[in-house]
């Protein structure tokens, strides 16, 4: 039986490529150290951000209905960094870059060492950055 070894890529349809590209450049390239490349597929411009774990791709939306996180579909997307300190650094970088990220803090209701910052992209897609928590490390070690 085949085993899933990771997420290959995630596609987001965006209402304004220029505005979204500026936002994701600040998030993914500047704060999270992703690489970036542009390509065209089916006459549509695409922007691909990638690191050694997965790709995150922007493409133009064909319909401009506002994102609703409580409708069926994506509720939020969470990026994981190594440490609680990393979460704090990312939150400060995003705030300095003009992104309305919450201050990083612990959320002990989720887990004793769960730290996070929350923010939204220009289309209202909810995003989070959290740390690699001990419970996750232990769970993944069982696989």
N, CA, C and O atoms as a GROMACS GRO file, in nm:
protein
  572
    1UNK      N    1   0.085  -0.118   0.000
    1UNK     CA    2   0.000   0.000   0.000
    1UNK      C    3   0.090   0.125   0.000
    1UNK      O    4   0.188   0.132   0.074
    2UNK      N    5   0.056   0.221  -0.082
    2UNK     CA    6   0.133   0.346  -0.091
    2UNK      C    7   0.117   0.427   0.037
    2UNK      O    8   0.011   0.428   0.099
    3UNK      N    9   0.224   0.495   0.075
    3UNK     CA   10   0.223   0.582   0.192
    3UNK      C   11   0.238   0.726   0.148
    3UNK      O   12   0.325   0.758   0.067
    4UNK      N   13   0.153   0.814   0.200
    4UNK     CA   14   0.166   0.957   0.173
    4UNK      C   15   0.288   1.005   0.250
    4UNK      O   16   0.298   0.982   0.371
    5UNK      N   17   0.380   1.071   0.182
    5UNK     CA   18   0.504   1.115   0.246
    5UNK      C   19   0.509   1.266   0.267
    5UNK      O   20   0.608   1.317   0.319
    6UNK      N   21   0.405   1.337   0.227
    6UNK     CA   22   0.401   1.480   0.249
    6UNK      C   23   0.294   1.544   0.162
    6UNK      O   24   0.227   1.478   0.083
    7UNK      N   25   0.280   1.673   0.178
    7UNK     CA   26   0.193   1.753   0.092
    7UNK      C   27   0.279   1.802  -0.023
    7UNK      O   28   0.384   1.862   0.000
    8UNK      N   29   0.236   1.776  -0.145
    8UNK     CA   30   0.313   1.819  -0.261
    8UNK      C   31   0.292   1.968  -0.289
    8UNK      O   32   0.389   2.044  -0.298
    9UNK      N   33   0.166   2.008  -0.303
    9UNK     CA   34   0.140   2.150  -0.329
    9UNK      C   35  -0.003   2.185  -0.288
    9UNK      O   36  -0.091   2.100  -0.277
   10UNK      N   37  -0.021   2.313  -0.267
   10UNK     CA   38  -0.152   2.370  -0.233
   10UNK      C   39  -0.175   2.483  -0.331
   10UNK      O   40  -0.086   2.565  -0.352
   11UNK      N   41  -0.292   2.488  -0.391
   11UNK     CA   42  -0.329   2.595  -0.484
   11UNK      C   43  -0.431   2.687  -0.418
   11UNK      O   44  -0.527   2.641  -0.357
   12UNK      N   45  -0.409   2.817  -0.432
   12UNK     CA   46  -0.509   2.915  -0.390
   12UNK      C   47  -0.549   2.997  -0.511
   12UNK      O   48  -0.464   3.050  -0.582
   13UNK      N   49  -0.678   3.008  -0.534
   13UNK     CA   50  -0.729   3.101  -0.635
   13UNK      C   51  -0.747   3.235  -0.568
   13UNK      O   52  -0.811   3.245  -0.462
   14UNK      N   53  -0.692   3.340  -0.627
   14UNK     CA   54  -0.693   3.472  -0.566
   14UNK      C   55  -0.762   3.573  -0.657
   14UNK      O   56  -0.756   3.561  -0.779
   15UNK      N   57  -0.827   3.672  -0.596
   15UNK     CA   58  -0.903   3.771  -0.674
   15UNK      C   59  -0.814   3.876  -0.738
   15UNK      O   60  -0.851   3.935  -0.839
   16UNK      N   61  -0.697   3.902  -0.681
   16UNK     CA   62  -0.606   4.005  -0.731
   16UNK      C   63  -0.464   3.952  -0.720
   16UNK      O   64  -0.405   3.952  -0.612
   17UNK      N   65  -0.408   3.905  -0.832
   17UNK     CA   66  -0.275   3.843  -0.831
   17UNK      C   67  -0.169   3.938  -0.776
   17UNK      O   68  -0.083   3.897  -0.698
   18UNK      N   69  -0.174   4.063  -0.816
   18UNK     CA   70  -0.072   4.159  -0.773
   18UNK      C   71  -0.076   4.180  -0.621
   18UNK      O   72   0.027   4.176  -0.555
   19UNK      N   73  -0.195   4.202  -0.568
   19UNK     CA   74  -0.210   4.224  -0.424
   19UNK      C   75  -0.173   4.097  -0.346
   19UNK      O   76  -0.104   4.105  -0.243
   20UNK      N   77  -0.217   3.982  -0.394
   20UNK     CA   78  -0.186   3.856  -0.325
   20UNK      C   79  -0.038   3.823  -0.333
   20UNK      O   80   0.021   3.776  -0.236
   21UNK      N   81   0.022   3.849  -0.447
   21UNK     CA   82   0.165   3.824  -0.461
   21UNK      C   83   0.246   3.910  -0.364
   21UNK      O   84   0.341   3.862  -0.302
   22UNK      N   85   0.208   4.036  -0.349
   22UNK     CA   86   0.278   4.123  -0.253
   22UNK      C   87   0.263   4.069  -0.111
   22UNK      O   88   0.359   4.068  -0.035
   23UNK      N   89   0.143   4.024  -0.076
   23UNK     CA   90   0.119   3.968   0.058
   23UNK      C   91   0.201   3.841   0.080
   23UNK      O   92   0.271   3.828   0.180
   24UNK      N   93   0.192   3.746  -0.014
   24UNK     CA   94   0.261   3.618   0.004
   24UNK      C   95   0.412   3.632  -0.011
   24UNK      O   96   0.486   3.549   0.043
   25UNK      N   97   0.460   3.732  -0.082
   25UNK     CA   98   0.605   3.760  -0.083
   25UNK      C   99   0.651   3.794   0.059
   25UNK      O  100   0.755   3.745   0.104
   26UNK      N  101   0.574   3.878   0.128
   26UNK     CA  102   0.612   3.915   0.265
   26UNK      C  103   0.604   3.795   0.359
   26UNK      O  104   0.692   3.776   0.442
   27UNK      N  105   0.498   3.716   0.345
   27UNK     CA  106   0.481   3.599   0.432
   27UNK      C  107   0.580   3.488   0.398
   27UNK      O  108   0.660   3.447   0.482
   28UNK      N  109   0.573   3.441   0.275
   28UNK     CA  110   0.645   3.318   0.242
   28UNK      C  111   0.793   3.341   0.210
   28UNK      O  112   0.877   3.263   0.254
   29UNK      N  113   0.825   3.445   0.136
   29UNK     CA  114   0.966   3.467   0.100
   29UNK      C  115   1.041   3.534   0.215
   29UNK      O  116   1.146   3.486   0.257
   30UNK      N  117   0.987   3.645   0.264
   30UNK     CA  118   1.060   3.723   0.364
   30UNK      C  119   1.054   3.660   0.503
   30UNK      O  120   1.157   3.652   0.570
   31UNK      N  121   0.937   3.616   0.548
   31UNK     CA  122   0.924   3.566   0.686
   31UNK      C  123   0.950   3.416   0.698
   31UNK      O  124   1.000   3.371   0.801
   32UNK      N  125   0.916   3.336   0.595
   32UNK     CA  126   0.927   3.191   0.607
   32UNK      C  127   1.029   3.128   0.513
   32UNK      O  128   1.040   3.006   0.506
   33UNK      N  129   1.104   3.212   0.440
   33UNK     CA  130   1.219   3.167   0.360
   33UNK      C  131   1.185   3.069   0.248
   33UNK      O  132   1.264   2.979   0.219
   34UNK      N  133   1.068   3.085   0.184
   34UNK     CA  134   1.035   3.006   0.066
   34UNK      C  135   1.106   3.066  -0.055
   34UNK      O  136   1.146   3.182  -0.054
   35UNK      N  137   1.120   2.986  -0.159
   35UNK     CA  138   1.166   3.032  -0.290
   35UNK      C  139   1.043   3.067  -0.372
   35UNK      O  140   0.930   3.032  -0.336
   36UNK      N  141   1.065   3.136  -0.483
   36UNK     CA  142   0.952   3.182  -0.564
   36UNK      C  143   0.986   3.170  -0.712
   36UNK      O  144   1.099   3.194  -0.753
   37UNK      N  145   0.886   3.131  -0.790
   37UNK     CA  146   0.899   3.134  -0.936
   37UNK      C  147   0.762   3.159  -0.997
   37UNK      O  148   0.659   3.128  -0.938
   38UNK      N  149   0.763   3.215  -1.116
   38UNK     CA  150   0.639   3.242  -1.190
   38UNK      C  151   0.633   3.146  -1.309
   38UNK      O  152   0.736   3.109  -1.366
   39UNK      N  153   0.512   3.106  -1.345
   39UNK     CA  154   0.492   3.026  -1.465
   39UNK      C  155   0.351   3.049  -1.516
   39UNK      O  156   0.267   3.106  -1.446
   40UNK      N  157   0.326   3.005  -1.638
   40UNK     CA  158   0.194   3.018  -1.699
   40UNK      C  159   0.142   2.878  -1.727
   40UNK      O  160   0.214   2.791  -1.776
   41UNK      N  161   0.015   2.858  -1.695
   41UNK     CA  162  -0.050   2.730  -1.720
   41UNK      C  163  -0.188   2.759  -1.777
   41UNK      O  164  -0.269   2.827  -1.713
   42UNK      N  165  -0.215   2.709  -1.897
   42UNK     CA  166  -0.344   2.734  -1.960
   42UNK      C  167  -0.371   2.882  -1.979
   42UNK      O  168  -0.485   2.926  -1.960
   43UNK      N  169  -0.272   2.960  -2.014
   43UNK     CA  170  -0.281   3.105  -2.035
   43UNK      C  171  -0.301   3.184  -1.905
   43UNK      O  172  -0.317   3.306  -1.911
   44UNK      N  173  -0.300   3.119  -1.790
   44UNK     CA  174  -0.315   3.188  -1.663
   44UNK      C  175  -0.180   3.202  -1.594
   44UNK      O  176  -0.105   3.104  -1.585
   45UNK      N  177  -0.149   3.321  -1.546
   45UNK     CA  178  -0.024   3.337  -1.470
   45UNK      C  179  -0.036   3.268  -1.334
   45UNK      O  180  -0.142   3.272  -1.272
   46UNK      N  181   0.071   3.207  -1.291
   46UNK     CA  182   0.078   3.141  -1.161
   46UNK      C  183   0.204   3.187  -1.090
   46UNK      O  184   0.306   3.214  -1.153
   47UNK      N  185   0.197   3.197  -0.960
   47UNK     CA  186   0.314   3.225  -0.877
   47UNK      C  187   0.329   3.106  -0.783
   47UNK      O  188   0.237   3.073  -0.709
   48UNK      N  189   0.445   3.044  -0.787
   48UNK     CA  190   0.471   2.927  -0.702
   48UNK      C  191   0.576   2.962  -0.597
   48UNK      O  192   0.685   3.010  -0.629
   49UNK      N  193   0.541   2.938  -0.472
   49UNK     CA  194   0.634   2.950  -0.360
   49UNK      C  195   0.664   2.808  -0.317
   49UNK      O  196   0.574   2.723  -0.316
   50UNK      N  197   0.789   2.780  -0.281
   50UNK     CA  198   0.822   2.642  -0.245
   50UNK      C  199   0.942   2.638  -0.150
   50UNK      O  200   1.029   2.726  -0.152
   51UNK      N  201   0.942   2.534  -0.069
   51UNK     CA  202   1.059   2.499   0.010
   51UNK      C  203   1.080   2.350  -0.008
   51UNK      O  204   1.019   2.291  -0.098
   52UNK      N  205   1.163   2.287   0.072
   52UNK     CA  206   1.189   2.145   0.049
   52UNK      C  207   1.074   2.055   0.092
   52UNK      O  208   1.080   1.934   0.070
   53UNK      N  209   0.968   2.112   0.152
   53UNK     CA  210   0.857   2.033   0.201
   53UNK      C  211   0.734   2.036   0.110
   53UNK      O  212   0.667   1.934   0.094
   54UNK      N  213   0.703   2.151   0.050
   54UNK     CA  214   0.585   2.159  -0.036
   54UNK      C  215   0.583   2.291  -0.113
   54UNK      O  216   0.661   2.382  -0.087
   55UNK      N  217   0.491   2.297  -0.210
   55UNK     CA  218   0.469   2.418  -0.288
   55UNK      C  219   0.336   2.484  -0.252
   55UNK      O  220   0.240   2.416  -0.213
   56UNK      N  221   0.332   2.613  -0.265
   56UNK     CA  222   0.213   2.693  -0.234
   56UNK      C  223   0.194   2.784  -0.356
   56UNK      O  224   0.276   2.872  -0.379
   57UNK      N  225   0.088   2.763  -0.432
   57UNK     CA  226   0.072   2.826  -0.563
   57UNK      C  227  -0.048   2.920  -0.565
   57UNK      O  228  -0.155   2.888  -0.514
   58UNK      N  229  -0.027   3.038  -0.625
   58UNK     CA  230  -0.136   3.134  -0.648
   58UNK      C  231  -0.174   3.128  -0.794
   58UNK      O  232  -0.088   3.120  -0.882
   59UNK      N  233  -0.303   3.132  -0.820
   59UNK     CA  234  -0.355   3.138  -0.957
   59UNK      C  235  -0.472   3.234  -0.956
   59UNK      O  236  -0.534   3.254  -0.851
   60UNK      N  237  -0.506   3.294  -1.069
   60UNK     CA  238  -0.620   3.386  -1.071
   60UNK      C  239  -0.752   3.313  -1.049
   60UNK      O  240  -0.774   3.205  -1.104
   61UNK      N  241  -0.838   3.373  -0.971
   61UNK     CA  242  -0.973   3.319  -0.949
   61UNK      C  243  -1.057   3.346  -1.073
   61UNK      O  244  -1.035   3.443  -1.145
   62UNK      N  245  -1.152   3.260  -1.097
   62UNK     CA  246  -1.247   3.281  -1.207
   62UNK      C  247  -1.377   3.338  -1.156
   62UNK      O  248  -1.457   3.391  -1.234
   63UNK      N  249  -1.400   3.327  -1.027
   63UNK     CA  250  -1.519   3.381  -0.960
   63UNK      C  251  -1.467   3.457  -0.839
   63UNK      O  252  -1.374   3.412  -0.773
   64UNK      N  253  -1.525   3.571  -0.810
   64UNK     CA  254  -1.474   3.653  -0.700
   64UNK      C  255  -1.567   3.656  -0.579
   64UNK      O  256  -1.592   3.762  -0.522
   65UNK      N  257  -1.618   3.540  -0.541
   65UNK     CA  258  -1.698   3.530  -0.420
   65UNK      C  259  -1.604   3.540  -0.300
   65UNK      O  260  -1.501   3.474  -0.298
   66UNK      N  261  -1.638   3.621  -0.200
   66UNK     CA  262  -1.550   3.632  -0.083
   66UNK      C  263  -1.534   3.498  -0.012
   66UNK      O  264  -1.626   3.417  -0.008
   67UNK      N  265  -1.416   3.476   0.043
   67UNK     CA  266  -1.389   3.353   0.117
   67UNK      C  267  -1.470   3.352   0.246
   67UNK      O  268  -1.475   3.452   0.318
   68UNK      N  269  -1.533   3.240   0.275
   68UNK     CA  270  -1.609   3.224   0.399
   68UNK      C  271  -1.554   3.101   0.472
   68UNK      O  272  -1.581   2.989   0.430
   69UNK      N  273  -1.477   3.121   0.580
   69UNK     CA  274  -1.412   3.008   0.646
   69UNK      C  275  -1.505   2.907   0.710
   69UNK      O  276  -1.463   2.796   0.741
   70UNK      N  277  -1.631   2.943   0.731
   70UNK     CA  278  -1.723   2.847   0.792
   70UNK      C  279  -1.817   2.782   0.692
   70UNK      O  280  -1.905   2.705   0.730
   71UNK      N  281  -1.798   2.811   0.563
   71UNK     CA  282  -1.868   2.738   0.456
   71UNK      C  283  -1.788   2.611   0.427
   71UNK      O  284  -1.672   2.602   0.468
   72UNK      N  285  -1.845   2.514   0.359
   72UNK     CA  286  -1.766   2.397   0.322
   72UNK      C  287  -1.641   2.440   0.245
   72UNK      O  288  -1.646   2.528   0.159
   73UNK      N  289  -1.532   2.376   0.276
   73UNK     CA  290  -1.405   2.410   0.213
   73UNK      C  291  -1.301   2.445   0.318
   73UNK      O  292  -1.313   2.406   0.434
   74UNK      N  293  -1.202   2.517   0.276
   74UNK     CA  294  -1.089   2.550   0.364
   74UNK      C  295  -1.132   2.641   0.478
   74UNK      O  296  -1.190   2.747   0.455
   75UNK      N  297  -1.104   2.601   0.600
   75UNK     CA  298  -1.127   2.686   0.717
   75UNK      C  299  -1.004   2.773   0.741
   75UNK      O  300  -1.016   2.895   0.749
   76UNK      N  301  -0.886   2.711   0.752
   76UNK     CA  302  -0.761   2.788   0.763
   76UNK      C  303  -0.645   2.699   0.723
   76UNK      O  304  -0.658   2.577   0.713
   77UNK      N  305  -0.532   2.764   0.700
   77UNK     CA  306  -0.410   2.691   0.667
   77UNK      C  307  -0.305   2.730   0.769
   77UNK      O  308  -0.286   2.848   0.798
   78UNK      N  309  -0.236   2.630   0.823
   78UNK     CA  310  -0.138   2.654   0.929
   78UNK      C  311   0.001   2.611   0.882
   78UNK      O  312   0.021   2.497   0.840
   79UNK      N  313   0.096   2.705   0.891
   79UNK     CA  314   0.237   2.676   0.866
   79UNK      C  315   0.302   2.640   0.999
   79UNK      O  316   0.269   2.698   1.102
   80UNK      N  317   0.393   2.544   0.996
   80UNK     CA  318   0.462   2.505   1.119
   80UNK      C  319   0.608   2.545   1.111
   80UNK      O  320   0.676   2.520   1.012
   81UNK      N  321   0.656   2.609   1.218
   81UNK     CA  322   0.796   2.640   1.235
   81UNK      C  323   0.848   2.556   1.352
   81UNK      O  324   0.770   2.488   1.419
   82UNK      N  325   0.975   2.561   1.377
   82UNK     CA  326   1.035   2.471   1.476
   82UNK      C  327   0.999   2.505   1.620
   82UNK      O  328   0.958   2.416   1.695
   83UNK      N  329   1.014   2.630   1.661
   83UNK     CA  330   1.007   2.662   1.804
   83UNK      C  331   0.905   2.773   1.835
   83UNK      O  332   0.859   2.843   1.745
   84UNK      N  333   0.872   2.786   1.963
   84UNK     CA  334   0.788   2.896   2.010
   84UNK      C  335   0.854   3.030   1.976
   84UNK      O  336   0.787   3.124   1.934
   85UNK      N  337   0.986   3.038   1.994
   85UNK     CA  338   1.059   3.160   1.961
   85UNK      C  339   1.044   3.195   1.812
   85UNK      O  340   1.029   3.311   1.777
   86UNK      N  341   1.049   3.093   1.727
   86UNK     CA  342   1.031   3.117   1.583
   86UNK      C  343   0.894   3.178   1.554
   86UNK      O  344   0.883   3.267   1.470
   87UNK      N  345   0.791   3.130   1.622
   87UNK     CA  346   0.656   3.186   1.603
   87UNK      C  347   0.657   3.334   1.637
   87UNK      O  348   0.602   3.415   1.562
   88UNK      N  349   0.718   3.370   1.748
   88UNK     CA  350   0.728   3.510   1.787
   88UNK      C  351   0.803   3.595   1.686
   88UNK      O  352   0.762   3.707   1.655
   89UNK      N  353   0.911   3.542   1.634
   89UNK     CA  354   0.989   3.615   1.532
   89UNK      C  355   0.909   3.636   1.405
   89UNK      O  356   0.911   3.744   1.347
   90UNK      N  357   0.837   3.532   1.362
   90UNK     CA  358   0.754   3.544   1.241
   90UNK      C  359   0.645   3.649   1.264
   90UNK      O  360   0.623   3.733   1.177
   91UNK      N  361   0.578   3.644   1.377
   91UNK     CA  362   0.472   3.742   1.406
   91UNK      C  363   0.527   3.884   1.399
   91UNK      O  364   0.464   3.972   1.340
   92UNK      N  365   0.644   3.907   1.457
   92UNK     CA  366   0.703   4.041   1.454
   92UNK      C  367   0.742   4.082   1.312
   92UNK      O  368   0.725   4.198   1.274
   93UNK      N  369   0.796   3.988   1.233
   93UNK     CA  370   0.830   4.018   1.093
   93UNK      C  371   0.706   4.055   1.013
   93UNK      O  372   0.707   4.151   0.936
   94UNK      N  373   0.599   3.979   1.032
   94UNK     CA  374   0.476   4.007   0.958
   94UNK      C  375   0.419   4.143   0.998
   94UNK      O  376   0.380   4.221   0.912
   95UNK      N  377   0.416   4.172   1.126
   95UNK     CA  378   0.366   4.302   1.173
   95UNK      C  379   0.451   4.415   1.117
   95UNK      O  380   0.398   4.517   1.075
   96UNK      N  381   0.583   4.397   1.116
   96UNK     CA  382   0.673   4.500   1.062
   96UNK      C  383   0.653   4.520   0.912
   96UNK      O  384   0.677   4.628   0.859
   97UNK      N  385   0.608   4.414   0.844
   97UNK     CA  386   0.583   4.420   0.700
   97UNK      C  387   0.442   4.470   0.668
   97UNK      O  388   0.403   4.474   0.551
   98UNK      N  389   0.365   4.509   0.771
   98UNK     CA  390   0.231   4.563   0.748
   98UNK      C  391   0.120   4.460   0.745
   98UNK      O  392   0.008   4.493   0.706
   99UNK      N  393   0.148   4.336   0.784
   99UNK     CA  394   0.046   4.232   0.789
   99UNK      C  395  -0.012   4.232   0.930
   99UNK      O  396   0.062   4.231   1.028
  100UNK      N  397  -0.143   4.232   0.940
  100UNK     CA  398  -0.211   4.240   1.070
  100UNK      C  399  -0.212   4.103   1.140
  100UNK      O  400  -0.317   4.043   1.159
  101UNK      N  401  -0.094   4.057   1.176
  101UNK     CA  402  -0.080   3.931   1.249
  101UNK      C  403  -0.099   3.958   1.398
  101UNK      O  404  -0.058   4.062   1.449
  102UNK      N  405  -0.161   3.863   1.467
  102UNK     CA  406  -0.175   3.876   1.611
  102UNK      C  407  -0.037   3.859   1.676
  102UNK      O  408   0.053   3.799   1.617
  103UNK      N  409  -0.023   3.912   1.795
  103UNK     CA  410   0.099   3.884   1.870
  103UNK      C  411   0.105   3.734   1.895
  103UNK      O  412   0.003   3.671   1.922
  104UNK      N  413   0.224   3.677   1.886
  104UNK     CA  414   0.241   3.536   1.917
  104UNK      C  415   0.219   3.515   2.066
  104UNK      O  416   0.267   3.593   2.149
  105UNK      N  417   0.146   3.408   2.099
  105UNK     CA  418   0.127   3.377   2.240
  105UNK      C  419   0.096   3.229   2.253
  105UNK      O  420   0.067   3.161   2.155
  106UNK      N  421   0.103   3.180   2.376
  106UNK     CA  422   0.068   3.041   2.402
  106UNK      C  423  -0.083   3.024   2.411
  106UNK      O  424  -0.154   3.113   2.457
  107UNK      N  425  -0.132   2.908   2.365
  107UNK     CA  426  -0.272   2.870   2.372
  107UNK      C  427  -0.281   2.738   2.448
  107UNK      O  428  -0.295   2.633   2.386
  108UNK      N  429  -0.272   2.741   2.581
  108UNK     CA  430  -0.267   2.618   2.659
  108UNK      C  431  -0.394   2.534   2.650
  108UNK      O  432  -0.391   2.415   2.683
  109UNK      N  433  -0.507   2.592   2.607
  109UNK     CA  434  -0.627   2.510   2.586
  109UNK      C  435  -0.606   2.410   2.474
  109UNK      O  436  -0.667   2.303   2.475
  110UNK      N  437  -0.520   2.443   2.376
  110UNK     CA  438  -0.491   2.352   2.265
  110UNK      C  439  -0.386   2.249   2.306
  110UNK      O  440  -0.403   2.130   2.282
  111UNK      N  441  -0.278   2.297   2.367
  111UNK     CA  442  -0.168   2.212   2.417
  111UNK      C  443  -0.080   2.302   2.503
  111UNK      O  444  -0.074   2.423   2.481
  112UNK      N  445  -0.012   2.245   2.600
  112UNK     CA  446   0.069   2.328   2.691
  112UNK      C  447   0.174   2.413   2.620
  112UNK      O  448   0.207   2.522   2.666
  113UNK      N  449   0.227   2.363   2.509
  113UNK     CA  450   0.333   2.435   2.438
  113UNK      C  451   0.287   2.486   2.300
  113UNK      O  452   0.369   2.504   2.211
  114UNK      N  453   0.157   2.508   2.282
  114UNK     CA  454   0.101   2.554   2.155
  114UNK      C  455   0.112   2.706   2.148
  114UNK      O  456   0.043   2.778   2.221
  115UNK      N  457   0.199   2.754   2.061
  115UNK     CA  458   0.212   2.898   2.036
  115UNK      C  459   0.166   2.925   1.894
  115UNK      O  460   0.183   2.842   1.805
  116UNK      N  461   0.106   3.042   1.872
  116UNK     CA  462   0.056   3.072   1.738
  116UNK      C  463   0.043   3.222   1.717
  116UNK      O  464   0.032   3.300   1.811
  117UNK      N  465   0.044   3.258   1.589
  117UNK     CA  466   0.003   3.390   1.543
  117UNK      C  467  -0.098   3.367   1.432
  117UNK      O  468  -0.085   3.272   1.355
  118UNK      N  469  -0.199   3.453   1.424
  118UNK     CA  470  -0.309   3.438   1.328
  118UNK      C  471  -0.321   3.565   1.244
  118UNK      O  472  -0.295   3.675   1.292
  119UNK      N  473  -0.361   3.547   1.117
  119UNK     CA  474  -0.377   3.660   1.026
  119UNK      C  475  -0.453   3.610   0.904
  119UNK      O  476  -0.477   3.490   0.890
  120UNK      N  477  -0.492   3.701   0.815
  120UNK     CA  478  -0.567   3.664   0.694
  120UNK      C  479  -0.501   3.723   0.571
  120UNK      O  480  -0.437   3.828   0.577
  121UNK      N  481  -0.518   3.654   0.458
  121UNK     CA  482  -0.463   3.706   0.332
  121UNK      C  483  -0.561   3.807   0.272
  121UNK      O  484  -0.668   3.828   0.328
  122UNK      N  485  -0.526   3.870   0.160
  122UNK     CA  486  -0.614   3.974   0.102
  122UNK      C  487  -0.755   3.926   0.066
  122UNK      O  488  -0.847   4.007   0.058
  123UNK      N  489  -0.773   3.796   0.042
  123UNK     CA  490  -0.906   3.743   0.010
  123UNK      C  491  -0.977   3.688   0.132
  123UNK      O  492  -1.085   3.630   0.119
  124UNK      N  493  -0.920   3.705   0.251
  124UNK     CA  494  -0.984   3.659   0.373
  124UNK      C  495  -0.954   3.516   0.410
  124UNK      O  496  -1.017   3.462   0.502
  125UNK      N  497  -0.860   3.451   0.342
  125UNK     CA  498  -0.820   3.316   0.381
  125UNK      C  499  -0.744   3.326   0.513
  125UNK      O  500  -0.646   3.400   0.524
  126UNK      N  501  -0.791   3.251   0.611
  126UNK     CA  502  -0.730   3.257   0.744
  126UNK      C  503  -0.602   3.174   0.746
  126UNK      O  504  -0.598   3.061   0.697
  127UNK      N  505  -0.497   3.232   0.805
  127UNK     CA  506  -0.367   3.168   0.810
  127UNK      C  507  -0.315   3.167   0.953
  127UNK      O  508  -0.354   3.252   1.034
  128UNK      N  509  -0.229   3.074   0.983
  128UNK     CA  510  -0.172   3.059   1.116
  128UNK      C  511  -0.028   3.012   1.101
  128UNK      O  512   0.006   2.942   1.006
  129UNK      N  513   0.056   3.051   1.195
  129UNK     CA  514   0.190   2.995   1.210
  129UNK      C  515   0.198   2.942   1.352
  129UNK      O  516   0.171   3.014   1.448
  130UNK      N  517   0.236   2.815   1.366
  130UNK     CA  518   0.250   2.753   1.498
  130UNK      C  519   0.384   2.680   1.505
  130UNK      O  520   0.454   2.666   1.405
  131UNK      N  521   0.417   2.636   1.624
  131UNK     CA  522   0.542   2.565   1.648
  131UNK      C  523   0.520   2.413   1.642
  131UNK      O  524   0.408   2.364   1.649
  132UNK      N  525   0.631   2.342   1.628
  132UNK     CA  526   0.629   2.196   1.625
  132UNK      C  527   0.622   2.148   1.770
  132UNK      O  528   0.724   2.137   1.839
  133UNK      N  529   0.502   2.119   1.814
  133UNK     CA  530   0.476   2.089   1.954
  133UNK      C  531   0.521   1.948   1.991
  133UNK      O  532   0.534   1.860   1.906
  134UNK      N  533   0.544   1.929   2.119
  134UNK     CA  534   0.592   1.800   2.170
  134UNK      C  535   0.495   1.687   2.138
  134UNK      O  536   0.536   1.578   2.099
  135UNK      N  537   0.365   1.712   2.155
  135UNK     CA  538   0.265   1.610   2.125
  135UNK      C  539   0.275   1.566   1.979
  135UNK      O  540   0.263   1.448   1.950
  136UNK      N  541   0.297   1.660   1.889
  136UNK     CA  542   0.311   1.626   1.746
  136UNK      C  543   0.438   1.544   1.724
  136UNK      O  544   0.437   1.445   1.651
  137UNK      N  545   0.546   1.586   1.786
  137UNK     CA  546   0.673   1.511   1.771
  137UNK      C  547   0.654   1.367   1.816
  137UNK      O  548   0.700   1.274   1.749
  138UNK      N  549   0.588   1.348   1.930
  138UNK     CA  550   0.566   1.212   1.983
  138UNK      C  551   0.473   1.132   1.893
  138UNK      O  552   0.497   1.014   1.869
  139UNK      N  553   0.367   1.196   1.843
  139UNK     CA  554   0.273   1.126   1.755
  139UNK      C  555   0.342   1.083   1.627
  139UNK      O  556   0.325   0.970   1.582
  140UNK      N  557   0.420   1.172   1.566
  140UNK     CA  558   0.486   1.141   1.440
  140UNK      C  559   0.593   1.034   1.459
  140UNK      O  560   0.619   0.957   1.366
  141UNK      N  561   0.655   1.028   1.577
  141UNK     CA  562   0.758   0.927   1.603
  141UNK      C  563   0.697   0.787   1.605
  141UNK      O  564   0.769   0.688   1.588
  142UNK      N  565   0.565   0.777   1.626
  142UNK     CA  566   0.497   0.647   1.629
  142UNK      C  567   0.471   0.591   1.489
  142UNK      O  568   0.443   0.473   1.473
  143UNK      N  569   0.481   0.676   1.389
  143UNK     CA  570   0.448   0.633   1.253
  143UNK      C  571   0.566   0.566   1.184
  143UNK      O  572   0.555   0.524   1.069
   0.00000   0.00000   0.00000
